[in-house]
Amino acid sequence: MSALDAILIVLAVLALLGVIFEEVIHINKAKVTLFFGTMSWMLLFLFSDSPDETSAISAGLSESIAEIAGLWLFLVAAMTFVAYLNKKGMIENVIYLIMPKQVSERRLLF
């Protein structure tokens, strides 16, 4: 394992810990993942050994950016739809239809 591999693994673990402890450190998990993801891609570009490796990294980055953009578009659309339904009171009505008046914690878990 090279030093770059070890650094990338450490960055991934730090990103995971940042997401897990979001409430403790008061930093949004999106910011944590974007920061550590950007750092990882920058390190990959800076320490690539050959032009072929650089072009493979560039292709991987382009593919990742396309996937991330698609996910963000879906999430923004879904959040907008849910916010609209919530404003109209639809979500609360569905919850009251599905859930009985009193539900014990035991029944919710099992």
Secondary structure as the mmCIF struct_conf table of DSSP 4:
data_model
#
loop_
_struct_conf.conf_type_id
_struct_conf.id
_struct_conf.beg_label_comp_id
_struct_conf.beg_label_asym_id
_struct_conf.beg_label_seq_id
_struct_conf.end_label_comp_id
_struct_conf.end_label_asym_id
_struct_conf.end_label_seq_id
HELX_RH_AL_P HELX_RH_AL_P1 ALA A 3 ILE A 20
TURN_TY1_P TURN_TY1_P1 PHE A 21 PHE A 21
HELX_RH_AL_P HELX_RH_AL_P2 GLU A 22 ILE A 25
TURN_TY1_P TURN_TY1_P2 HIS A 26 HIS A 26
HELX_RH_AL_P HELX_RH_AL_P3 LYS A 29 LEU A 46
TURN_TY1_P TURN_TY1_P3 PHE A 47 PHE A 47
BEND BEND1 SER A 50 SER A 50
HELX_RH_AL_P HELX_RH_AL_P4 PRO A 51 LYS A 87
TURN_TY1_P TURN_TY1_P4 LYS A 88 GLY A 89
HELX_RH_AL_P HELX_RH_AL_P5 MET A 90 ILE A 98
BEND BEND2 MET A 99 MET A 99
BEND BEND3 LYS A 101 LYS A 101
HELX_RH_AL_P HELX_RH_AL_P6 GLU A 105 LEU A 109
#
